[in-house]
């Protein structure tokens, strides 16, 4: 990575530091909470407040999808409060193998179009 790119990334807010593109997703759940967006290297999760996550902490993530369940190890990059009893986590995936990358790609591609599958009355309820 070039020095200029690293300097630019250092000035960004933590949630904007991803080096890969991300896709907003719907209807994807994990053991930590609902996935807000997903990329090839990490994701943003709306997590329940019942557990206090710390930056740098390693956590197991289980993504449930129609393509199968995906168990990943991730690192908490940032944590922010997101309303009453809610928090958002920025997670970075650690050591993805080729099968996990392929499944993650399928999940991202299908989940990006979930908006058109949901009933219109449910779109604003999430």
C-alpha positions in Angstrom: 0.0 0.0 0.0 1.4 3.4 -0.9 2.3 5.9 1.8 -0.3 8.4 0.4 -3.1 5.9 0.6 -2.1 4.9 4.2 -2.0 8.6 5.2 -5.5 9.2 3.6 -6.9 6.1 5.3 -5.6 7.3 8.6 -7.6 10.5 8.3 -10.9 8.7 7.6 -13.5 7.9 10.2 -13.1 4.3 11.4 -16.3 3.2 9.5 -14.9 4.6 6.2 -11.5 2.9 6.3 -12.3 -0.2 4.3 -10.0 -0.8 1.4 -12.6 -2.9 -0.5 -16.0 -1.9 -1.8 -19.0 -2.7 0.3 -22.6 -3.5 -0.4 -25.5 -2.6 1.7 -27.4 -5.8 2.6 -30.8 -6.8 4.1 -32.1 -9.8 5.8 -28.7 -11.2 6.7 -28.3 -12.2 10.4 -25.4 -13.3 12.4 -24.9 -14.5 16.0 -23.9 -10.9 16.8 -26.9 -9.2 15.2 -28.1 -7.8 11.8 -25.6 -7.2 9.0 -25.8 -3.6 7.7 -23.1 -3.8 5.0 -20.7 -6.4 3.8 -17.4 -6.4 1.8 -14.7 -9.0 1.0 -12.7 -8.0 4.1 -15.3 -7.2 6.7 -18.8 -6.0 7.6 -20.8 -3.6 9.7 -23.2 -5.2 12.2 -26.0 -3.7 14.3 -25.4 -5.6 17.5 -27.5 -6.0 20.6 -26.2 -4.1 23.6 -26.1 -7.2 25.9 -22.4 -7.7 25.4 -19.7 -5.1 25.5 -17.3 -5.4 22.5 -13.8 -3.9 22.6 -11.7 -2.6 19.7 -9.1 -5.2 18.9 -11.1 -8.1 20.3 -11.3 -11.3 18.2 -14.9 -12.6 17.9 -16.4 -15.6 16.1 -19.1 -14.7 13.6 -21.7 -17.1 12.2 -23.4 -15.7 9.1 -26.7 -17.5 8.3 -27.8 -17.5 4.6 -29.7 -19.6 2.1 -26.3 -20.7 0.7 -25.2 -22.1 4.0 -23.8 -21.0 7.3 -20.4 -19.3 7.3 -18.2 -19.4 10.5 -15.5 -16.7 10.5 -13.0 -15.3 12.9 -13.0 -11.5 12.9 -11.5 -8.6 14.7 -13.5 -5.7 16.1 -12.1 -2.6 14.4 -14.5 0.0 16.0 -17.6 0.1 18.2 -20.2 2.9 18.3 -23.4 3.4 20.2 -26.3 3.4 17.8 -29.4 4.3 19.8 -31.0 2.9 22.9 -29.5 -0.5 23.8 -27.9 -0.8 20.4 -24.3 -0.6 19.0 -22.7 -1.0 15.7 -19.5 -2.9 15.1 -16.9 -2.7 12.3 -15.5 -6.2 11.9 -12.5 -7.2 9.8 -12.4 -10.9 8.7 -9.3 -12.8 9.6 -7.7 -15.6 7.5 -10.5 -16.3 4.9 -9.9 -19.5 2.9 -11.1 -19.8 -0.8 -14.3 -21.6 0.1 -15.2 -18.9 2.7 -14.5 -16.1 0.1 -16.7 -17.8 -2.5 -19.6 -18.2 0.0 -19.2 -14.6 1.2 -19.4 -13.4 -2.5 -22.6 -15.4 -3.0 -24.1 -14.0 0.2 -23.2 -10.4 -0.8 -24.5 -10.7 -4.3 -27.8 -12.2 -3.3 -28.4 -10.0 -0.2 -27.8 -6.8 -2.1 -31.0 -7.5 -4.0 -33.2 -8.5 -1.0 -34.8 -5.0 -1.0 -36.9 -5.9 -4.1 -38.0 -9.3 -2.5 -39.3 -7.8 0.7 -43.0 -6.8 1.0 -43.4 -3.0 0.6 -45.1 -2.7 4.0 -41.9 -4.2 5.7 -39.3 -2.0 4.0 -39.5 0.8 6.6 -39.9 -1.5 9.6 -36.3 -2.6 9.8 
